[in-house]
Amino acid sequence: MSRPLQPIPVDLTGKRVVVTGASAGIGHEAALELARLGADVTVVARSAAKAAATIDALVARGAARVRLAGEHADLGRLAEVRALGDRLATSHPRLDVLINNAGCYPGQRVITAEGLEEAWVTNVLAYEALTTRLHDSVRAARGRIVYTASTMAGDLDVDDLDWARRGWNGIKAYRQSKQANRMLAWAWARRLEGSGATINVAHPGGVRTNIAHRQRGLWGVLNRLAFLTQRSPRMGGDVLVWLAASPEVVGSAGFYKDRLAIPCQWRDDVDAQERLWALCQQQLGVR
Ligand SMILES: NC(=O)c1ccc[n+]([C@@H]2O[C@H](COP(=O)([O-])OP(=O)(O)OC[C@H]3O[C@@H](n4cnc5c(N)ncnc54)[C@H](OP(=O)(O)O)[C@@H]3O)[C@@H](O)[C@H]2O)c1
């Protein structure tokens, strides 16, 4: 499933970009393309070793080493995400692009040492922690925030985010997190209004990545069979690159696949978005 990708006519020399989940899959391809377009890209990976390996892999594929920096954090641990946010805020008082992309699709219900369900903290609270800490830097650059979400979304229950009451199910936990990504982006868009900074949300399509590698049994097999019909990570990452870099993107609060706006069924419920935003800030311990 491939279509030719139109080049994005932009020179990002001097632009500073942070990409989470850059060690693999969609984020890796987006980081590569943004570096090729000239941006100074900070790749965020799970560990220092993975960040170094990511830089080596990107350089081997044509990115210039001088334009790459590595950062690391386990994004499933809020303490590490907070420390990462502090380091990035210091190193990037102006940030042109923040791409919150790292995500997981757990194979079992994991409650972290911090008492949070893994998909929720990695896929949602890590995005929120970084956006909360870095939005001033993005405002300073009149820059762009991109959230990687999905049309595989739904099942959000703010009274049972950690699935203590409902039976845990990997698909539902993933869907819940991806619904929240969109609702929270719309809440951030209101906060960024008039600042010159924007936030948009990407759906990369069904992409041949390792996201489902923890799924077991028949479901694991089906996920691997889906590779037959899925698009390449390069193709999936294109919408992130376009949202991050293209002069065609002028607005905020859009949901895009293949560089085209697509509908979001949670767009109009502002009260629910604001309640969720406040709840996440509370979980992050932000006053
Ligand atoms: N693949 C699809 O069909 C699809 C469709 C729609 C949306 N998406 C979204 O696209 C995004 C990227 O996923 P992908 O498909 O590219 O999957 P992937 O190949 O598994 O990449 C996920 C990235 O996130 C990182 N990550 C996960 N948990 C982390 C943690 N606790 N700490 C630090 N880094 C962590 C991974 O690092 P490690 O390698 O160290 O785990 C990896 O770099 C996700 O937000 C996903 O929800 C994917």
The ligand as a Gaussian input file, in Angstrom:
#p B3LYP/6-31G(d) Opt

LIG

0 1
 N        1.362000       1.422000      13.934000
 C        0.139000       1.831000      13.686000
 O       -0.617000       1.239000      12.896000
 C       -0.369000       3.071000      14.366000
 C       -1.640000       3.548000      13.991000
 C       -2.124000       4.700000      14.594000
 C       -1.353000       5.345000      15.547000
 N       -0.140000       4.861000      15.892000
 C        0.626000       5.605000      16.917000
 O        1.907000       5.906000      16.417000
 C        2.792000       6.124000      17.509000
 C        4.097000       5.417000      17.243000
 O        3.856000       4.019000      17.219000
 P        4.553000       3.037000      16.186000
 O        3.488000       2.362000      15.452000
 O        5.641000       3.716000      15.458000
 O        5.134000       1.949000      17.208000
 P        6.625000       1.479000      17.532000
 O        7.360000       1.135000      16.302000
 O        6.467000       0.445000      18.599000
 O        7.280000       2.788000      18.128000
 C        6.882000       3.272000      19.377000
 C        7.964000       4.190000      19.890000
 O        7.565000       4.653000      21.205000
 C        8.625000       4.302000      22.123000
 N        8.128000       4.005000      23.466000
 C        7.113000       3.177000      23.817000
 N        7.027000       3.104000      25.149000
 C        8.009000       3.901000      25.656000
 C        8.436000       4.231000      26.953000
 N        7.856000       3.719000      28.052000
 N        9.479000       5.076000      27.095000
 C       10.110000       5.586000      26.016000
 N        9.758000       5.312000      24.754000
 C        8.713000       4.469000      24.582000
 C        9.251000       3.073000      21.514000
 O       10.509000       2.848000      22.108000
 P       10.964000       1.315000      22.414000
 O       11.307000       0.772000      21.063000
 O       12.117000       1.481000      23.345000
 O        9.783000       0.639000      23.041000
 C        9.291000       3.460000      20.054000
 O       10.343000       4.356000      19.801000
 C        2.063000       5.653000      18.754000
 O        1.572000       6.793000      19.465000
 C        0.900000       4.846000      18.202000
 O       -0.202000       4.859000      19.068000
 C        0.379000       3.738000      15.336000

